[in-house]
Amino acid sequence: MMRSIYDLAAFQKKLTDYLYWYNYKRPHSSLKYMSPMTFIQSIIPKSA
């Protein structure tokens, strides 16, 4: 059973936490088990 979320602030916090985890922490197999942000940082040349 799905629980309804009536507290908009709590929903926004949970969504933000999930998106942070998904993009900064979770390894993706299609990116050679790197997080999306780690992958992006690995292909963008560092400025001098």
N, CA, C and O atoms as CSV, one atom per row, in Angstrom:
chain,resi,resn,atom,element,x,y,z
A,1,MET,N,N,0.845,-1.179,0.000
A,1,MET,CA,C,0.000,0.000,0.000
A,1,MET,C,C,0.889,1.240,0.000
A,1,MET,O,O,1.862,1.326,0.750
A,2,MET,N,N,0.543,2.177,-0.837
A,2,MET,CA,C,1.307,3.414,-0.932
A,2,MET,C,C,0.800,4.420,0.089
A,2,MET,O,O,-0.407,4.586,0.266
A,3,ARG,N,N,1.715,5.078,0.745
A,3,ARG,CA,C,1.342,6.068,1.744
A,3,ARG,C,C,1.306,7.440,1.088
A,3,ARG,O,O,2.225,7.811,0.357
A,4,SER,N,N,0.259,8.180,1.346
A,4,SER,CA,C,0.142,9.534,0.803
A,4,SER,C,C,0.990,10.491,1.624
A,4,SER,O,O,1.093,10.363,2.844
A,5,ILE,N,N,1.587,11.441,0.942
A,5,ILE,CA,C,2.391,12.455,1.634
A,5,ILE,C,C,1.636,13.769,1.536
A,5,ILE,O,O,1.420,14.304,0.448
A,6,TYR,N,N,1.245,14.270,2.679
A,6,TYR,CA,C,0.494,15.516,2.715
A,6,TYR,C,C,1.368,16.699,3.125
A,6,TYR,O,O,0.970,17.855,2.980
A,7,ASP,N,N,2.542,16.404,3.629
A,7,ASP,CA,C,3.450,17.452,4.079
A,7,ASP,C,C,4.408,17.784,2.935
A,7,ASP,O,O,5.341,17.032,2.657
A,8,LEU,N,N,4.168,18.908,2.283
A,8,LEU,CA,C,4.962,19.287,1.117
A,8,LEU,C,C,6.437,19.460,1.469
A,8,LEU,O,O,7.303,19.042,0.700
A,9,ALA,N,N,6.734,20.058,2.600
A,9,ALA,CA,C,8.137,20.261,2.999
A,9,ALA,C,C,8.836,18.917,3.203
A,9,ALA,O,O,9.991,18.759,2.809
A,10,ALA,N,N,8.157,17.952,3.811
A,10,ALA,CA,C,8.756,16.631,4.028
A,10,ALA,C,C,8.984,15.933,2.688
A,10,ALA,O,O,10.013,15.287,2.487
A,11,PHE,N,N,8.031,16.062,1.781
A,11,PHE,CA,C,8.180,15.469,0.451
A,11,PHE,C,C,9.377,16.069,-0.281
A,11,PHE,O,O,10.178,15.340,-0.866
A,12,GLN,N,N,9.499,17.392,-0.250
A,12,GLN,CA,C,10.609,18.057,-0.934
A,12,GLN,C,C,11.949,17.622,-0.350
A,12,GLN,O,O,12.913,17.435,-1.092
A,13,LYS,N,N,12.022,17.459,0.967
A,13,LYS,CA,C,13.259,17.018,1.624
A,13,LYS,C,C,13.611,15.598,1.175
A,13,LYS,O,O,14.762,15.321,0.837
A,14,LYS,N,N,12.621,14.699,1.173
A,14,LYS,CA,C,12.876,13.322,0.751
A,14,LYS,C,C,13.292,13.258,-0.714
A,14,LYS,O,O,14.186,12.492,-1.073
A,15,LEU,N,N,12.656,14.050,-1.551
A,15,LEU,CA,C,13.005,14.070,-2.971
A,15,LEU,C,C,14.420,14.601,-3.176
A,15,LEU,O,O,15.188,14.030,-3.949
A,16,THR,N,N,14.767,15.678,-2.497
A,16,THR,CA,C,16.107,16.252,-2.598
A,16,THR,C,C,17.159,15.250,-2.131
A,16,THR,O,O,18.199,15.096,-2.771
A,17,ASP,N,N,16.893,14.572,-1.023
A,17,ASP,CA,C,17.828,13.568,-0.515
A,17,ASP,C,C,18.015,12.432,-1.522
A,17,ASP,O,O,19.135,11.976,-1.750
A,18,TYR,N,N,16.917,11.982,-2.117
A,18,TYR,CA,C,16.997,10.902,-3.100
A,18,TYR,C,C,17.794,11.334,-4.332
A,18,TYR,O,O,18.658,10.595,-4.803
A,19,LEU,N,N,17.509,12.517,-4.847
A,19,LEU,CA,C,18.209,12.994,-6.042
A,19,LEU,C,C,19.699,13.176,-5.766
A,19,LEU,O,O,20.527,12.896,-6.632
A,20,TYR,N,N,20.043,13.642,-4.571
A,20,TYR,CA,C,21.459,13.772,-4.202
A,20,TYR,C,C,22.117,12.393,-4.208
A,20,TYR,O,O,23.186,12.207,-4.789
A,21,TRP,N,N,21.466,11.431,-3.556
A,21,TRP,CA,C,22.010,10.072,-3.511
A,21,TRP,C,C,22.167,9.508,-4.921
A,21,TRP,O,O,23.203,8.932,-5.254
A,22,TYR,N,N,21.141,9.678,-5.740
A,22,TYR,CA,C,21.143,9.102,-7.083
A,22,TYR,C,C,22.247,9.700,-7.959
A,22,TYR,O,O,22.877,8.975,-8.729
A,23,ASN,N,N,22.485,10.981,-7.857
A,23,ASN,CA,C,23.448,11.646,-8.735
A,23,ASN,C,C,24.862,11.755,-8.170
A,23,ASN,O,O,25.815,11.902,-8.935
A,24,TYR,N,N,25.017,11.686,-6.854
A,24,TYR,CA,C,26.343,11.872,-6.259
A,24,TYR,C,C,26.905,10.622,-5.604
A,24,TYR,O,O,28.122,10.507,-5.459
A,25,LYS,N,N,26.062,9.688,-5.207
A,25,LYS,CA,C,26.536,8.528,-4.439
A,25,LYS,C,C,26.333,7.199,-5.159
A,25,LYS,O,O,27.212,6.340,-5.092
A,26,ARG,N,N,25.221,7.000,-5.835
A,26,ARG,CA,C,24.863,5.702,-6.402
A,26,ARG,C,C,25.714,5.378,-7.613
A,26,ARG,O,O,25.744,6.154,-8.568
A,27,PRO,N,N,26.408,4.242,-7.597
A,27,PRO,CA,C,27.162,3.837,-8.783
A,27,PRO,C,C,26.221,3.337,-9.880
A,27,PRO,O,O,25.259,2.618,-9.607
A,28,HIS,N,N,26.507,3.720,-11.103
A,28,HIS,CA,C,25.709,3.305,-12.255
A,28,HIS,C,C,26.561,2.379,-13.114
A,28,HIS,O,O,27.685,2.722,-13.480
A,29,SER,N,N,26.031,1.221,-13.427
A,29,SER,CA,C,26.805,0.248,-14.196
A,29,SER,C,C,27.164,0.781,-15.587
A,29,SER,O,O,28.230,0.466,-16.115
A,30,SER,N,N,26.282,1.582,-16.178
A,30,SER,CA,C,26.565,2.122,-17.514
A,30,SER,C,C,27.678,3.168,-17.494
A,30,SER,O,O,28.208,3.535,-18.543
A,31,LEU,N,N,28.031,3.645,-16.301
A,31,LEU,CA,C,29.109,4.636,-16.169
A,31,LEU,C,C,30.332,4.009,-15.503
A,31,LEU,O,O,31.095,4.682,-14.810
A,32,LYS,N,N,30.497,2.723,-15.724
A,32,LYS,CA,C,31.624,1.970,-15.145
A,32,LYS,C,C,31.619,2.048,-13.611
A,32,LYS,O,O,32.661,2.176,-12.966
A,33,TYR,N,N,30.418,1.967,-13.064
A,33,TYR,CA,C,30.193,1.956,-11.617
A,33,TYR,C,C,30.682,3.225,-10.924
A,33,TYR,O,O,31.174,3.188,-9.796
A,34,MET,N,N,30.535,4.334,-11.618
A,34,MET,CA,C,30.781,5.644,-11.014
A,34,MET,C,C,29.441,6.347,-10.862
A,34,MET,O,O,28.480,6.028,-11.563
A,35,SER,N,N,29.383,7.299,-9.950
A,35,SER,CA,C,28.185,8.125,-9.864
A,35,SER,C,C,28.188,9.079,-11.058
A,35,SER,O,O,29.246,9.336,-11.632
A,36,PRO,N,N,27.032,9.604,-11.441
A,36,PRO,CA,C,27.010,10.540,-12.569
A,36,PRO,C,C,27.950,11.733,-12.375
A,36,PRO,O,O,28.629,12.142,-13.316
A,37,MET,N,N,27.994,12.285,-11.185
A,37,MET,CA,C,28.860,13.447,-10.973
A,37,MET,C,C,30.339,13.065,-11.052
A,37,MET,O,O,31.143,13.823,-11.594
A,38,THR,N,N,30.697,11.920,-10.527
A,38,THR,CA,C,32.084,11.461,-10.633
A,38,THR,C,C,32.453,11.227,-12.092
A,38,THR,O,O,33.551,11.578,-12.524
A,39,PHE,N,N,31.542,10.638,-12.843
A,39,PHE,CA,C,31.783,10.401,-14.260
A,39,PHE,C,C,31.994,11.718,-15.015
A,39,PHE,O,O,32.940,11.851,-15.791
A,40,ILE,N,N,31.114,12.678,-14.783
A,40,ILE,CA,C,31.231,13.985,-15.450
A,40,ILE,C,C,32.567,14.634,-15.104
A,40,ILE,O,O,33.248,15.174,-15.975
A,41,GLN,N,N,32.934,14.577,-13.824
A,41,GLN,CA,C,34.209,15.172,-13.413
A,41,GLN,C,C,35.398,14.450,-14.029
A,41,GLN,O,O,36.457,15.050,-14.215
A,42,SER,N,N,35.239,13.182,-14.343
A,42,SER,CA,C,36.364,12.437,-14.918
A,42,SER,C,C,36.549,12.715,-16.412
A,42,SER,O,O,37.635,12.487,-16.944
A,43,ILE,N,N,35.511,13.203,-17.097
A,43,ILE,CA,C,35.657,13.439,-18.539
A,43,ILE,C,C,35.848,14.907,-18.897
A,43,ILE,O,O,36.231,15.231,-20.022
A,44,ILE,N,N,35.582,15.791,-17.944
A,44,ILE,CA,C,35.774,17.222,-18.203
A,44,ILE,C,C,37.194,17.592,-17.811
A,44,ILE,O,O,37.600,17.355,-16.673
A,45,PRO,N,N,37.957,18.171,-18.734
A,45,PRO,CA,C,39.339,18.560,-18.376
A,45,PRO,C,C,39.328,19.620,-17.269
A,45,PRO,O,O,38.510,20.539,-17.257
A,46,LYS,N,N,40.253,19.452,-16.363
A,46,LYS,CA,C,40.379,20.431,-15.288
A,46,LYS,C,C,41.059,21.691,-15.825
A,46,LYS,O,O,42.030,21.610,-16.578
A,47,SER,N,N,40.547,22.839,-15.436
A,47,SER,CA,C,41.152,24.092,-15.895
A,47,SER,C,C,42.439,24.364,-15.132
A,47,SER,O,O,42.574,23.989,-13.968
A,48,ALA,N,N,43.350,24.995,-15.776
A,48,ALA,CA,C,44.667,25.249,-15.190
A,48,ALA,C,C,44.632,26.367,-14.203
A,48,ALA,O,O,45.660,26.707,-13.619
